[in-house]
Amino acid sequence: MPESETEEIDYYPSGWDEEIHDEYYVEWVYQEDPTIFIRLDGTMGEGEYTVTPITGVNTDGEEYVTKPISGLSREEAFETAATLIYAVNGTMGRLNQESDFTGDME
């Protein structure tokens, strides 16, 4: 697993890229499909972090936003982002029939 360059997350799953735009704006992008990513945005001020899972982009370039989670502290935002990264990673692994994620299907 790659080591995060943020102070709040130790590691994130292989197959993802961490894109740090600044200390308040970070995205974790799924390498196999870069239209799937988790965005952490704290640019609205302290205690006003939002984590947004993006599950695709349509032909007009509009992002499919599942449901932003807003009003989070910095710590809560990074914990939420990490949870979503691992949840999406596990779902993608299962859908791609990767053995690490399909043990209960055998």
Sine and cosine of phi, psi and omega as CSV:
sin_phi,cos_phi,sin_psi,cos_psi,sin_omega,cos_omega
0.00,0.00,0.68,-0.73,0.05,-1.00
-0.93,0.36,0.58,-0.82,0.06,-1.00
-1.00,0.10,0.74,-0.67,0.01,-1.00
-0.94,0.33,0.57,-0.82,0.10,-1.00
-1.00,0.02,-0.02,1.00,0.08,-1.00
-1.00,0.09,0.35,-0.94,0.05,-1.00
-0.99,0.15,-0.31,0.95,-0.14,-0.99
-1.00,-0.05,-0.42,0.91,-0.01,-1.00
-0.88,-0.47,0.75,-0.66,0.01,-1.00
-0.98,0.22,-0.79,0.61,-0.06,-1.00
-0.66,-0.75,0.32,-0.95,0.14,-0.99
-0.68,-0.73,0.30,-0.95,-0.12,-0.99
-0.91,0.41,0.52,-0.85,0.17,-0.99
-0.87,0.50,0.49,-0.87,-0.02,-1.00
1.00,-0.04,0.06,1.00,0.04,-1.00
-0.83,-0.56,0.46,-0.89,0.12,-0.99
-0.91,-0.41,0.66,-0.75,0.07,-1.00
-0.98,-0.18,0.85,-0.52,-0.01,-1.00
-0.90,-0.43,0.96,-0.28,-0.01,-1.00
-0.99,-0.11,0.94,-0.34,0.00,-1.00
-0.99,0.12,-0.63,0.78,0.20,-0.98
-0.25,-0.97,-0.04,-1.00,-0.11,-0.99
-0.92,0.38,-0.22,0.98,-0.01,-1.00
-0.94,-0.34,0.03,1.00,-0.08,-1.00
-0.57,-0.82,0.95,-0.32,-0.07,-1.00
-0.73,-0.69,0.60,-0.80,0.11,-0.99
-0.77,-0.64,0.60,-0.80,0.12,-0.99
-0.91,-0.42,0.87,-0.50,-0.17,-0.98
-0.92,-0.38,0.75,-0.66,0.04,-1.00
-0.96,0.28,0.87,-0.49,-0.13,-0.99
-0.89,0.46,-0.62,0.78,-0.04,-1.00
-0.94,0.33,-0.38,0.92,0.02,-1.00
-0.50,-0.87,1.00,-0.02,-0.09,-1.00
-0.92,0.40,0.00,1.00,0.12,-0.99
-1.00,0.08,-0.02,1.00,0.08,-1.00
-0.95,-0.33,0.88,-0.47,0.00,-1.00
-0.36,-0.93,0.27,-0.96,0.05,-1.00
-0.92,-0.40,0.81,-0.59,-0.03,-1.00
-0.93,-0.36,0.75,-0.66,0.12,-0.99
-0.92,-0.39,0.85,-0.52,-0.08,-1.00
-0.79,-0.62,0.91,-0.41,0.04,-1.00
-0.90,-0.44,0.41,0.91,-0.09,-1.00
-0.98,0.21,-0.10,1.00,0.00,-1.00
-1.00,0.07,-0.12,0.99,0.03,-1.00
0.84,-0.55,0.25,-0.97,-0.03,-1.00
-0.86,0.51,0.70,-0.72,-0.01,-1.00
0.97,0.23,0.17,0.99,-0.02,-1.00
-0.81,-0.58,0.68,0.73,0.02,-1.00
-0.99,0.15,0.54,-0.84,0.08,-1.00
-0.78,-0.62,0.69,-0.73,0.09,-1.00
-0.90,-0.44,0.79,-0.62,-0.08,-1.00
-0.79,-0.62,0.88,-0.48,0.14,-0.99
-0.99,0.11,0.81,-0.59,0.03,-1.00
-0.96,-0.30,0.81,-0.59,-0.09,-1.00
-0.92,-0.39,0.30,0.95,0.06,-1.00
0.47,-0.88,0.09,-1.00,0.01,-1.00
-0.68,-0.73,0.74,-0.67,-0.01,-1.00
-0.99,0.13,-0.02,-1.00,-0.08,-1.00
-0.92,0.39,-0.30,0.96,0.06,-1.00
-1.00,0.00,0.03,1.00,-0.01,-1.00
0.99,0.11,0.13,0.99,0.02,-1.00
-0.99,0.14,0.70,-0.71,-0.03,-1.00
-0.99,0.16,0.64,-0.77,0.14,-0.99
-0.99,0.10,0.97,-0.24,-0.01,-1.00
-0.99,-0.12,0.85,-0.53,-0.02,-1.00
-0.95,0.31,-0.85,0.52,0.09,-1.00
-0.14,-0.99,0.93,-0.37,0.05,-1.00
-0.90,0.43,0.57,-0.82,0.08,-1.00
-0.93,-0.36,0.92,-0.38,-0.17,-0.99
-0.91,-0.42,0.17,-0.99,0.07,-1.00
0.96,0.27,0.41,0.91,-0.05,-1.00
-1.00,-0.04,0.49,-0.87,0.18,-0.98
-0.96,0.28,0.19,-0.98,0.01,-1.00
-0.85,0.53,-0.74,0.67,-0.01,-1.00
-0.89,0.47,-0.72,0.70,0.03,-1.00
-0.88,0.48,-0.63,0.78,-0.02,-1.00
-0.90,0.43,-0.71,0.70,0.00,-1.00
-0.92,0.38,-0.61,0.79,0.07,-1.00
-0.89,0.45,-0.68,0.74,0.02,-1.00
-0.91,0.42,-0.70,0.71,0.02,-1.00
-0.86,0.50,-0.72,0.70,0.00,-1.00
-0.87,0.49,-0.69,0.73,0.02,-1.00
-0.87,0.49,-0.71,0.71,0.00,-1.00
-0.92,0.40,-0.64,0.77,0.02,-1.00
-0.86,0.52,-0.75,0.66,-0.01,-1.00
-0.93,0.36,-0.58,0.82,0.03,-1.00
-0.91,0.41,-0.73,0.68,0.02,-1.00
-0.91,0.41,-0.65,0.76,0.02,-1.00
-0.86,0.50,-0.71,0.71,0.02,-1.00
-0.91,0.42,-0.64,0.76,0.03,-1.00
-0.90,0.43,-0.71,0.71,0.02,-1.00
-0.90,0.43,-0.63,0.77,0.04,-1.00
-0.88,0.47,-0.66,0.75,0.02,-1.00
-0.92,0.39,-0.71,0.70,0.01,-1.00
-0.89,0.45,-0.53,0.85,0.03,-1.00
-1.00,0.06,0.11,0.99,0.05,-1.00
0.86,0.51,0.57,0.82,0.05,-1.00
-0.97,0.25,0.74,-0.67,-0.12,-0.99
-0.85,0.52,-0.50,0.87,0.04,-1.00
-0.88,0.48,-0.36,0.93,-0.12,-0.99
-0.89,-0.46,0.04,1.00,-0.11,-0.99
-0.86,-0.50,0.29,0.96,-0.06,-1.00
-0.81,0.58,-0.59,0.81,-0.02,-1.00
-0.98,0.20,-0.08,1.00,-0.02,-1.00
-1.00,-0.10,-0.08,1.00,-0.05,-1.00
-1.00,0.09,0.00,0.00,0.00,0.00
